[in-house]
């Protein structure tokens, strides 16, 4: 059976490599578009853009590996099914597990590789990306700004801000909004016609022009005091530890598994005594989601293997296109479940463990169900019966020895009729 295992894996690798490259390019296209936009609109050096693109590569590869594994399984088994080789194998007494184990072992190996990338390469790349981004930001403060996007640099202090557009002539931000005290339930709201970002005394300063401030009054539940201003400044924590290689405040996505677990334990110990418990709980949920994601995404390779093998063996004569279409559908459902689970985990609707592992459990259980059903319904007998009904011209043995053996299968005692 070693020869059979090598043959199956030989069929697996070409579509796997092609699918891995294709999915990586597709996933990185969004980052490429966004970075190109920075080059055009904000004048960022092309050297920085290439470096940033390199740093986002591990994240795309980590996601691409499970998808490529599933598509490769479906395409390779679809090719064998299309050429009637699966029927020939079953007719020669090859059991279902002999077809499944090599591919399942390969997906398990890919899960380990993906876990290594998730625990080592991805945190280093994310930290390098954040460090370079801060270095660029120190020289060009507008790098961090995105139109019609809520900025969360001051979320810890309970402040959020955004702007709608940038004036092409003056370079100033237009229609600037600031919420101060978001954790109190009644934030102070400031709305300015224009704003600009610059540095003063080593700190980033947001200057607002011509605006109104709506401040909640203490005596009335829904009352606000409106104040008009010509100019107002707000300090932003954009310059802390900006020197490259000195970034100390790592985010959960730039931590390794051991570091992230220690960070979660620290948050759990301080959530009740924190000055802002709600903010700390949000950070804790985010850290827990990222922790379980470091395991669930790599082991999606194994879950896809459990589902991909029985699905691939069910593919009929037009197997290649069907296999590709089924693969895309399963991938779409999986990552949709993953995104929904992530949102639910961050919101506290479900536990982060269930949120991140439910897609894997659903895919894996369904794959096991398909495998058991195929064997339980006598699928192996059906394959043998099909082989006896097929004309010999439809079989495609690889050499004359296989052809003689295939002929012998149709006669008693395996003897060839003269």
N, C-alpha and C positions, 0 to 999 in steps of 0.2 A: 504493500500500500504506500510505501515511500515514493515510488515512481508516480503513483496517482496524485499524491499530495504535491509533489514538485510540479506536476503538469497543471494542476488546478491553480497553484500559486503563480506559475508562469503566465497563465491566462489573466490572473488578477492584476499583476503589476503594471502592464502598459496602460489600461484604462485608469488605474489609480493615479499614476503620474500625470496623465493628461487632465484628469478631473481635478487634481490638487492644484495644478497650475491655473486652470480655468477659474475655479472658485476663488483662489487667492487674488487673481486679477480683478474679478468681479467685486469682491469685498473691498479691495483697496482703491477701487475707482472713486468711491465717495470721498475718501481721504485725499486722493490725488486732486479731485475737483476742488475741495475746500482749500488745500494748500496752494493750488494754482490761483485761486481767488485772492488769497493773501498776497501772492506775488504781484498780481495785477493791481489790486486796490490799495495795498499798504506798503508796497515797495520793498518787500522782504527779499533778502539776497537769495538767489537760486541755490547757492551752496547750503544755506540753512534749510531750504525746502527739501533738498535731496536727503539731508541728514534726518529731518523730521520724518520723511517717508520711510527711511530705513528703520526708524524706531517703531513705526506702527506695523511693520511686517510681521513680527511674532504674533501679534493679536489676530491678524488675518489667517495666519497659518494654523493657529490653535483652533480656530473655528472651521477652517477648510478641511482639516484631517478627517473628522467624522463624516462630513458630507462626501468627500472623495472616496472614503472606504465603502460607504453604502452604494454609491453609483458604480464603483468598480465591481462589487459583488454582483449586482444586478446585471451589468453588461457582460461580465465574464460568463456567468451561468446562463445568461440569455443567448450568448454566442454558442455555448455548448448545446443548449436546447435546440437552437435553430438548426444546427448541423446534425441533430439526432445523436450526438455523442452521449448525452445523458441517458437516452434509451438504451444505447449499446452498453454503457457501464452497468445499468441495472440488470440488463439481460445476462451479463457475465457474473451476477451475484454481488455487485458492489452495494453495500448497505448505505442507508441515508447518512449515518454518522460518519462514514468514510468521506463523504462529500462535505459534510458540515465542519468537521473538526479542523482541517487545515485553515479554512477561512476564519473560523472562530478563534483559532490560535493567533492568526495574523491580526485580527481586530483587537485581541487582548494585548498583543505586543504594541500596536499603534496607540492603545489607551495609555500604556506605560510611557511611551515616547511623548505623547501629548501632555501627560501629567508632568513630565520633566520640563517640557517647554513652559507649561503654565506656572510651575514653581520656581524656575530659574531664569529662563530667557525673558519671559514676559515682565516680571517685576523689574529686572534690570533695564529693559527697553522703556517701560513706562516711567521709571525714575529718570532715565536719560532724556526722555521726551519732555518731562516736566521741567527739568533743570535747564535744558536748552530753550524751552519756551519762556522761562523766566529771564534768561539772559537776553533773549531778543526783546522781551518786554521792557527790560531796563533801558535799552537803547531806543526802543520805539514803543511807547506806552499804548498806542492805538492797536497794537498786535492782539491784545486780549479782547478788544471790543468787537461785538457782533451786533448788527442792526436787528431790532425787534426781538432781542433775546434777553431774558432776565439774567443779570450778573449776580453771582452769589459769593463774591469775595468777602463780603461783610456779613454773611448769614449768621455767623457765630454771635455777632453783636446784635442780631435781630434786624439787619438792614438788607434790603434788596433794591436794585435800581436797573433801569433799562432806558434805551433811547430808540426812536423809530427809524431815523435816517441820518445821513451825513451831508452837509451842504458842500457841493462840489467846489465852490469858490473859496469860502472861508475855512473849510475843513472842520467846522464846528458841528457838534451833534445837535440834532433837532428833536424837539418834543421829548424832553428828558423827564422821567418819573422816578421818584425815590420813596420807598416805604421804610419807615424807621419805627422799630418796636413791634415787629411781626409776631413775636412770641407772647405779647400781652393781649392779643385779640383785638385791640383798637390802635393800630399803628398811626403815626403821624405821616401825612402824605404831602410831598412837595412835587410841584409840576412846574418846570421851567421851559421857556421857549427855546433856549439854546444852552449848550454846555461845552466845556473843553477840558481835556485831560493833560496835565503837565506835572513836572517835578518841582518841589520846593523843599530845600533842606533835606534832600535825600528821600523824601516821601512823595508818593503819587497823590496829587490833589485834583479832585473833580470840582471845577468851578461852574456854577449855575448862573444864568443871566435871565432877568425879567421873568419872574415866576410868582407863584402863590404857594403858601404853606397852610395846610389844613390840620390843625392841632386839636385833638379831642379835649373837651372840657371835663373837669372833674365832677361838676355838679349835675350834669345832664347825661343820660345814657347814650343818646344819639347826637349830642351837641358838639359842634366844632367851632374853633376860633380861626378865622381866615386872616393871614398876614401876607402882605405883598412885599416882595424884595426885588432889588435891582441886581444884586450880586450876592452869592452865597457859596461857601467852600465846604467840601467834605473830603476828609483824608481817607485814602484807600490803602489797604494793606497789600500792596502789589510789589513792594520792594524788599520784603523780609527774606534774608538769605538768598539774594539774587545771584551771587557769584556762582559760576558753573562749578559743579562738584561739591558745593557746600549746602545743598538742599537737605535740610534735616527733617522737616515735617512731612514724612512720607504719608501718602494716602494708602488706603487698603489695597488699591490696585497695583501699587509699587512695592508691596510687602510680600515676602515669601510666606509659606504656609505657617511655619513656626512663629514668625514675627506677627502674623495676623492673628493667630490664636492667642498670643500674649496680649495683643492690643484689645481683643474682644474681652478677655478676662479683666483687663484694667477698666474698660468701660462698664462692665457689669458691676464692678466693685464701687464705681463712683456715680452711677446713674441716680441714686437716691440723694446723695449729698451734693450733687452738682448745683451750681447757681441757676442753670437753665436745664432742668431735667428733660423737657420735651426735645430740645436740640440734641442732648446726649443720647436719648432713646433713638432718635433718627439716625445718628451716627452708628449706634450699636446695630440697628437693623441693617444698615448699608454694609457694615463690616461683616456681619453674619451671612448676608447674601453673597458677598464676594468670596467668603471663605468656602462655602459649599459649592459655588460656581467653579472654583479651582479643581474640584473633584468631579462634578457632574458633567461638565463639558468633555473632558478627556474620556470618561467612561461611556459617553454617547457612542464612541467607536464600537464598544462591545455590545451595546444595546442595538445599534444598527446591524451588527453582525448577526445577532439572534433573529432579527426580523428579515434581514436581507437574503439569507440563505434559503429559507422556505419560499419567500416571494420569488427569488430568482429561479427556483426549480419549478414554479408554477407557470412560468412564462412559456408561451407556445411558439409557433413558427415565426411570428414577427417579433421575436423576443428583444432585439436590440432597442428599438424605439419604445416598445412598451416598458422595458426595464428602465430606460432613461426617464420616461414620463413618470413612472411609479416612484422612482428615486426622488425626483424633484418634488412630487406631491408629499412624500413622507418627510422630506427635509423641511418643506414649508410648514407642515403641521407641527413638527417638532419645535422649530424655532419660534413659531407663533405661541405654542404652549410655554416655551422658555421665557419669552418676553412678558406674557400675561402673568406667569408665575413670579417673575422678577418684580413686576409692578405691585403684585399682591403682597410679596414679601417686604418690599420697601414701605408699603402703606400699613403694614401690620395686620392685614386681613387674614393671612395664613402664616404659619411659621416659616422662616427662611429655609429650613431643612426640607419641608414638603414642597415649598415653592420651587426649589432648584432641582429636586430629585424626581418629582412627579412625571415630567416628560420621559426621563430614562425608564422609570418603572413602567409607564404605560406602553412604551415601545417594546421594552424587553418582554413584558408579560404577553403582549400580543404576538411577538415572535415565537415564544415558547408554545403558545396556544396553536399557532399555525403548524409548528413542527409536530406536535402531538396529534393534531387532527390529520395531517398528511399520513402519518404512520398508522393511526387508528382506523382510518377509512380504507386501508389497504392500498395506499398509493403505490407501494413498491410492486404489488401484483399487477396493478394497472399498467405500470411501465413495461413489465415483462410481456403482458398481453398485447400491448401496442406494438412491441417489437416483432412479435410473431405475425402481426397483421400487416406490417409494412413490407412493401416490395424491397428486395435486396438492393435495388438500384438507388433507393432513397437513403440507405445507410452510407456513411462515409468513413470506412475503416482507414487507418493510417498506413497500413502496409498489407501485403498479401496474407501474412499470418493471421491478421485480424479478420480478413475476408473469409478465409477457410473456416476459422472458428465461428464466424457469424453464420456461414452456411450450415455448419454442423449443428447449430442450435435448433434447426427445423426438422431434424431427423432423429428417430429413436436411437439410444445408445451413442449418440454423437458420431455415427458413421456417415461418411459421404456416399451418396448413391451413385453407382456407376452408370 
